[in-house]
């Protein structure tokens, strides 16, 4: 893992992205084609599944909810794993409304193989 914090920042940025094409490109750069994402009872695989999941979250929390996501500055990498915390905050400032822990398994090119999201 070359730069865990950079990966964390890029990962969180995709959930805030408003432009469909830039979001699609970021997903392809971050995940492998068969990448997996797990959160609570949901699981998605592949670029189409990831894009659908991210768009749904974006619409609910960013576009309609008035929030944005940010990565905490605590990302750590060990071999092929990266962990970091994230926070959901009002776009115009204010208290943290939600937070979570992300656990990423990455390949040799630091692309995400599996993404486990633990809301806290």
MARBA-3410 file (N, C-alpha, C, O; in Angstrom, 1 decimal):
120
0.9,-1.2,0.0,0.0,0.0,0.0,0.9,1.2,0.0,1.6,1.5,0.9 ~ 0.8,2.0,-1.1,1.6,3.2,-1.2,1.2,4.3,-0.3,2.0,4.9,0.4 ~ 0.0,4.7,-0.4,-0.5,5.9,0.4,-2.0,5.6,0.8,-2.9,5.9,0.1 ~ -2.1,5.1,2.0,-3.4,4.8,2.5,-4.4,6.0,2.6,-5.5,5.9,2.3 ~ -3.8,7.1,3.1,-4.7,8.3,3.2,-5.2,8.8,1.8,-6.3,9.2,1.7
-4.3,8.7,0.8,-4.8,9.2,-0.5,-5.9,8.3,-1.0,-6.9,8.8,-1.6 ~ -5.8,7.0,-0.8,-6.8,6.0,-1.2,-8.1,6.3,-0.4,-9.2,6.4,-1.0 ~ -8.0,6.6,0.9,-9.2,6.9,1.7,-9.9,8.2,1.1,-11.1,8.2,1.0 ~ -9.1,9.2,0.9,-9.7,10.5,0.3,-10.3,10.3,-1.0,-11.4,10.8,-1.2 ~ -9.7,9.5,-1.9,-10.3,9.2,-3.2,-11.6,8.4,-3.1,-12.6,8.6,-3.8
-11.6,7.4,-2.2,-12.7,6.6,-1.9,-13.9,7.4,-1.5,-15.0,7.3,-2.0 ~ -13.7,8.3,-0.5,-14.8,9.1,0.0,-15.3,10.1,-1.0,-16.5,10.4,-1.1 ~ -14.3,10.7,-1.8,-14.7,11.7,-2.8,-15.7,11.1,-3.8,-16.6,11.9,-4.3 ~ -15.7,9.8,-4.2,-16.6,9.3,-5.2,-18.0,9.3,-4.7,-18.9,9.4,-5.5 ~ -18.2,9.3,-3.4,-19.6,9.3,-2.8,-20.2,10.7,-2.9,-21.4,10.9,-2.8
-19.3,11.7,-3.0,-19.7,13.1,-3.1,-19.8,13.6,-4.5,-20.4,14.7,-4.8 ~ -19.3,12.9,-5.5,-19.2,13.3,-6.9,-20.6,13.5,-7.5,-21.5,12.7,-7.4 ~ -20.8,14.7,-8.1,-22.1,15.0,-8.7,-22.2,14.7,-10.1,-23.3,14.5,-10.7 ~ -21.0,14.6,-10.8,-21.0,14.4,-12.3,-21.0,12.8,-12.5,-20.1,12.1,-12.0 ~ -22.0,12.4,-13.3,-22.1,10.9,-13.5,-20.8,10.3,-14.2,-20.4,9.3,-13.8
-20.3,11.0,-15.2,-19.1,10.5,-15.9,-17.9,10.5,-15.0,-17.1,9.5,-15.0 ~ -17.7,11.5,-14.3,-16.5,11.5,-13.3,-16.7,10.5,-12.3,-15.7,9.8,-11.9 ~ -17.9,10.3,-11.8,-18.1,9.2,-10.8,-17.8,7.8,-11.4,-17.2,7.0,-10.7 ~ -18.3,7.6,-12.6,-18.1,6.3,-13.3,-16.6,6.1,-13.4,-16.1,5.0,-13.2 ~ -15.9,7.1,-13.9,-14.4,7.0,-14.1,-13.7,6.7,-12.7,-12.8,5.9,-12.7
-14.1,7.4,-11.7,-13.5,7.2,-10.4,-13.7,5.8,-9.9,-12.8,5.2,-9.3 ~ -14.9,5.3,-10.1,-15.2,3.9,-9.7,-14.2,2.9,-10.4,-13.7,2.0,-9.8 ~ -14.1,3.1,-11.7,-13.2,2.3,-12.5,-11.7,2.4,-12.1,-11.0,1.4,-12.2 ~ -11.3,3.6,-11.6,-10.0,3.8,-11.1,-9.7,3.2,-9.7,-8.6,2.7,-9.4 ~ -10.8,3.2,-8.9,-10.6,2.8,-7.5,-10.8,1.3,-7.4,-10.0,0.6,-6.6
-11.8,0.7,-8.0,-12.1,-0.8,-7.8,-11.6,-1.6,-9.0,-11.4,-1.1,-10.1 ~ -11.4,-2.9,-8.8,-11.2,-3.8,-9.9,-12.6,-4.1,-10.5,-13.6,-3.8,-9.9 ~ -12.6,-4.6,-11.7,-13.9,-4.8,-12.4,-14.9,-5.6,-11.6,-16.1,-5.4,-11.7 ~ -14.4,-6.6,-10.9,-15.3,-7.5,-10.1,-15.4,-7.1,-8.6,-15.8,-7.8,-7.8 ~ -15.0,-5.8,-8.3,-15.0,-5.3,-7.0,-16.3,-5.5,-6.2,-17.3,-5.5,-6.8
-16.1,-5.7,-4.9,-17.3,-6.0,-4.1,-17.4,-4.9,-3.0,-16.4,-4.4,-2.5 ~ -18.6,-4.7,-2.6,-18.9,-3.7,-1.5,-20.0,-4.3,-0.6,-21.0,-4.8,-1.1 ~ -19.7,-4.3,0.7,-20.6,-4.9,1.7,-20.9,-3.8,2.8,-20.0,-3.2,3.3 ~ -22.2,-3.6,3.1,-22.6,-2.8,4.2,-23.9,-3.4,4.7,-24.9,-3.5,4.0 ~ -23.9,-3.7,6.0,-25.1,-4.3,6.7,-25.6,-5.4,5.8,-24.9,-6.4,5.6
-26.9,-5.4,5.4,-27.5,-6.5,4.6,-27.3,-6.3,3.1,-27.8,-7.2,2.4 ~ -26.6,-5.3,2.7,-26.4,-5.1,1.2,-25.1,-5.6,0.8,-24.1,-5.5,1.5 ~ -25.1,-6.1,-0.4,-23.8,-6.5,-1.1,-24.0,-6.2,-2.6,-25.0,-6.5,-3.2 ~ -22.9,-5.6,-3.2,-22.9,-5.4,-4.6,-21.6,-5.8,-5.2,-20.6,-5.9,-4.5 ~ -21.6,-6.1,-6.5,-20.4,-6.6,-7.2,-20.4,-5.9,-8.6,-21.4,-5.7,-9.2
-19.2,-5.6,-9.0,-18.9,-5.1,-10.3,-19.2,-3.6,-10.4,-19.9,-3.0,-9.5 ~ -18.7,-3.0,-11.5,-18.9,-1.6,-11.7,-20.3,-1.1,-11.7,-20.7,-0.1,-11.1 ~ -21.2,-1.9,-12.3,-22.6,-1.4,-12.4,-23.3,-1.4,-11.0,-24.0,-0.5,-10.7 ~ -23.0,-2.5,-10.2,-23.5,-2.6,-8.9,-23.0,-1.5,-8.0,-23.7,-0.9,-7.2 ~ -21.7,-1.2,-8.1,-21.1,-0.2,-7.3,-21.6,1.2,-7.7,-21.9,2.0,-6.8
-21.8,1.4,-9.0,-22.3,2.7,-9.4,-23.7,2.9,-8.9,-24.1,4.0,-8.4 ~ -24.6,1.9,-9.0,-25.9,2.0,-8.5,-26.0,2.3,-7.0,-26.7,3.2,-6.5 ~ -25.2,1.6,-6.2,-25.1,1.8,-4.7,-24.6,3.2,-4.4,-25.2,3.8,-3.5 ~ -23.6,3.6,-5.1,-23.0,5.0,-4.8,-24.0,6.1,-5.2,-24.2,7.0,-4.4 ~ -24.7,5.9,-6.3,-25.7,6.9,-6.7,-26.8,7.0,-5.7,-27.3,8.1,-5.3
-27.3,5.8,-5.3,-28.4,5.8,-4.3,-28.0,6.5,-3.0,-28.8,7.3,-2.5 ~ -26.8,6.3,-2.5,-26.3,7.0,-1.3,-26.2,8.4,-1.6,-26.5,9.3,-0.7 ~ -25.6,8.8,-2.7,-25.4,10.2,-3.1,-26.7,10.9,-3.1,-26.8,12.0,-2.5 ~ -27.7,10.4,-3.8,-29.0,11.0,-3.9,-29.6,11.3,-2.5,-30.1,12.3,-2.2 ~ -29.6,10.2,-1.7,-30.2,10.3,-0.4,-29.5,11.3,0.6,-30.2,12.1,1.2
-28.2,11.2,0.6,-27.5,11.9,1.7,-26.8,13.2,1.2,-26.8,14.2,1.9 ~ -26.3,13.2,0.0,-25.6,14.4,-0.5,-26.6,15.3,-1.3,-26.8,16.5,-0.8 ~ -27.2,14.9,-2.3,-28.1,15.7,-3.1,-29.3,16.2,-2.3,-29.6,17.4,-2.2 ~ -30.1,15.2,-1.8,-31.3,15.6,-1.1,-31.1,15.9,0.4,-31.9,16.6,1.0 ~ -30.1,15.2,1.0,-30.0,15.4,2.4,-29.1,16.6,2.9,-29.2,16.9,4.0
-28.4,17.1,2.0,-27.6,18.3,2.3,-26.3,18.0,3.1,-25.7,18.8,3.8 ~ -25.8,16.8,2.9,-24.6,16.4,3.6,-23.4,16.1,2.6,-23.7,16.2,1.4 ~ -22.3,16.0,3.2,-21.1,15.5,2.4,-20.3,14.6,3.2,-20.4,14.6,4.5 ~ -19.5,13.7,2.6,-18.7,12.8,3.3,-17.3,13.2,3.3,-16.8,13.9,2.4 ~ -16.5,12.9,4.3,-15.1,13.2,4.4,-14.4,12.0,5.1,-15.0,11.4,6.0
-13.2,11.8,4.7,-12.3,10.8,5.3,-11.6,11.4,6.5,-11.1,12.5,6.5 ~ -11.6,10.7,7.6,-10.8,11.1,8.8,-9.3,10.9,8.4,-9.0,10.2,7.5 ~ -8.5,11.6,9.1,-7.0,11.6,8.7,-6.4,10.4,9.5,-5.3,10.7,10.2 ~ -7.0,9.3,9.5,-6.5,8.1,10.3,-6.2,6.9,9.5,-6.2,5.8,10.0 ~ -6.2,7.0,8.1,-6.0,5.9,7.3,-4.7,5.1,7.6,-3.7,5.7,7.8
-4.8,3.8,7.6,-3.7,3.0,7.8,-3.7,1.8,6.8,-4.7,1.3,6.5 ~ -2.5,1.5,6.3,-2.3,0.4,5.4,-1.4,-0.6,5.9,-0.4,-0.3,6.6 ~ -1.7,-1.9,5.7,-0.9,-3.0,6.2,-1.0,-4.1,5.1,-2.1,-4.7,5.0 ~ 0.1,-4.4,4.4,0.1,-5.3,3.3,-1.0,-5.0,2.3,-0.9,-4.0,1.6 ~ -2.1,-5.8,2.2,-3.1,-5.5,1.2,-4.4,-5.1,1.8,-5.5,-5.3,1.3
-4.3,-4.4,3.0,-5.5,-3.9,3.7,-5.4,-2.4,4.0,-4.3,-2.0,4.4 ~ -6.4,-1.7,3.9,-6.5,-0.3,4.3,-7.7,-0.1,5.2,-8.8,-0.6,4.8 ~ -7.5,0.6,6.3,-8.7,1.0,7.1,-8.7,2.5,7.3,-7.7,3.1,7.4 ~ -9.9,3.0,7.5,-10.0,4.4,7.8,-11.4,4.7,8.3,-12.4,3.9,8.0 ~ -11.6,5.8,9.0,-12.9,6.2,9.4,-13.4,7.3,8.4,-12.6,8.0,7.9
-14.7,7.4,8.3,-15.3,8.5,7.5,-16.4,9.2,8.4,-16.9,8.6,9.3 ~ -16.7,10.4,7.9,-17.8,11.1,8.6,-18.7,11.8,7.6,-18.3,12.1,6.5 ~ -20.0,11.9,8.0,-21.0,12.6,7.2,-21.3,13.8,7.9,-21.8,13.8,9.1 ~ -21.1,15.0,7.3,-21.3,16.3,7.9,-22.2,17.2,7.0,-22.3,17.0,5.8 ~ -22.9,18.1,7.6,-23.7,19.1,6.8,-22.8,19.8,5.8,-21.7,20.2,6.2
-23.2,20.0,4.6,-22.4,20.7,3.6,-22.0,22.1,4.1,-20.9,22.5,3.8 ~ -22.9,22.8,4.8,-22.6,24.1,5.2,-21.9,24.2,6.6,-21.9,25.3,7.2 ~ -21.4,23.1,7.1,-20.8,23.0,8.4,-21.7,22.6,9.5,-23.0,22.6,9.3 ~ -21.2,22.1,10.6,-22.0,21.6,11.7,-21.4,20.3,12.2,-20.3,19.9,11.8 ~ -22.2,19.7,13.1,-21.7,18.5,13.8,-21.8,17.3,12.9,-22.5,17.3,11.9
-21.0,16.3,13.2,-21.0,15.0,12.5,-22.3,14.4,12.7,-22.8,14.2,13.8 ~ -23.0,14.0,11.6,-24.3,13.4,11.6,-24.2,11.9,11.6,-25.1,11.2,12.1 ~ -23.1,11.3,11.1,-22.9,9.9,11.0,-21.5,9.6,10.8,-20.7,10.5,10.3 ~ -21.0,8.4,11.1,-19.6,8.0,10.9,-19.6,6.5,10.6,-20.5,5.8,10.9 ~ -18.4,6.1,10.2,-18.2,4.7,10.0,-16.8,4.3,9.8,-15.9,5.2,9.8
-16.5,3.0,9.7,-15.2,2.5,9.5,-15.2,1.7,8.2,-16.1,1.0,7.9 ~ -14.2,2.0,7.4,-14.1,1.3,6.1,-12.9,0.4,6.2,-11.8,0.7,6.7 ~ -13.1,-0.9,5.7,-12.0,-1.9,5.6,-11.9,-2.3,4.2,-12.8,-2.9,3.6 ~ -10.8,-2.0,3.5,-10.6,-2.3,2.1,-9.5,-3.3,1.9,-8.4,-3.2,2.5 ~ -9.8,-4.3,1.1,-8.8,-5.3,0.7,-8.4,-4.8,-0.7,-9.3,-4.7,-1.6
-7.1,-4.6,-1.0,-6.6,-4.1,-2.3,-5.7,-5.0,-3.0,-5.1,-5.9,-2.3 ~ -5.6,-4.8,-4.3,-4.6,-5.7,-5.1,-3.3,-5.0,-5.1,-3.0,-4.0,-4.4 ~ -2.4,-5.5,-5.9,-1.0,-5.0,-6.0,-0.9,-3.6,-6.5,0.0,-2.8,-6.3 ~ -1.9,-3.2,-7.3,-2.0,-1.8,-7.8,-2.8,-0.9,-6.9,-3.2,0.2,-7.4 ~ -3.1,-1.3,-5.7,-3.9,-0.5,-4.8,-5.3,-0.3,-5.2,-5.9,0.7,-4.9
-5.9,-1.2,-6.0,-7.3,-1.1,-6.4,-8.1,-2.0,-5.5,-7.6,-3.0,-5.1 ~ -9.3,-1.5,-5.2,-10.1,-2.2,-4.2,-10.7,-3.5,-4.8,-11.3,-3.5,-5.8 ~ -10.4,-4.6,-4.0,-11.0,-5.9,-4.3,-12.3,-6.0,-3.6,-13.4,-6.4,-4.1 ~ -12.3,-5.7,-2.3,-13.4,-5.9,-1.4,-13.5,-4.7,-0.5,-12.4,-4.3,0.1 ~ -14.7,-4.1,-0.3,-14.9,-2.9,0.5,-16.0,-3.3,1.6,-17.1,-3.5,1.2
-15.5,-3.3,2.8,-16.5,-3.6,3.9,-16.7,-2.2,4.7,-15.8,-1.6,5.1 ~ -18.0,-1.9,4.7,-18.4,-0.6,5.4,-19.1,-0.9,6.6,-20.1,-1.6,6.6 ~ -18.6,-0.3,7.7,-19.3,-0.5,9.1,-19.8,0.8,9.6,-19.0,1.6,10.2 ~ -21.0,1.2,9.4,-21.6,2.4,10.0,-21.5,2.3,11.5,-21.7,1.2,12.1 ~ -21.1,3.4,12.2,-20.9,3.4,13.6,-22.1,4.1,14.3,-22.1,4.2,15.5
END
